[in-house]
Amino acid sequence: MRAVVLYLAVAALSALAAYIIRGNSKIVSNILLFISLVSISILGISIFVEQ
């Protein structure tokens, strides 16, 4: 359960940081969005495997 919360927090913070940085640096923003997508997909895969 702790890992689920951790991945969700990383995804949410990465998406928020990407939204904030979007105007200044698109490269950093895209990297943060990628991190967010990776952590959400790891979360989804882990939930699917546990079922």
Rosetta blueprint (number, residue, H / E / L):
1 M L
2 R H
3 A H
4 V H
5 V H
6 L H
7 Y H
8 L H
9 A H
10 V H
11 A H
12 A H
13 L H
14 S H
15 A H
16 L H
17 A H
18 A H
19 Y H
20 I H
21 I H
22 R L
23 G L
24 N L
25 S L
26 K H
27 I H
28 V H
29 S H
30 N H
31 I H
32 L H
33 L H
34 F H
35 I H
36 S H
37 L H
38 V H
39 S H
40 I H
41 S H
42 I H
43 L H
44 G H
45 I H
46 S H
47 I H
48 F H
49 V H
50 E H
51 Q L
